[in-house]
Amino acid sequence: MLIANIVHPFPGVAAMALYIMTAFLFCMHSLQMLIFIGAFGDKITMSRWEKWSILIFGIFALLDIRRKHMIGKE
């Protein structure tokens, strides 16, 4: 819905509210990406796609990366 609003804005105030939500979501996912890379960047090797997937999918990407790199290697 947020991407649809960027491509074809909804009428009225709804578009502005969705722009604000999009910006907030982008900031939160950016913060997640920076924290995760800062905390684990030297311990695991992540591909470029994995880094971008955190920005796009947030916690769901982090859970997948955790499962792939960290579970079973303790």
Steps between C-alpha positions, in 0.01 A plus 500: 500500500787735581667434165168533317458843658837610362421375149138622492420733793174452681265799512490749783664471839548123467797553268675729750445253786640215289803711401571559868461127576732415210768737629467363853522139376807581292669666800423207732625239252812709436564512873451122526745446214765729652469345846513143369798565272673690780445219747562197279671633188843373605367162621302391193538559129182636347432542131396830353144365457480405869591854599239648267238246608525635855417843362205364301355231729625602845473242779395222262832529317687511830334178613597331173860622526513382862373157399745476211817622675462461874281203595696179528844667510518544874 
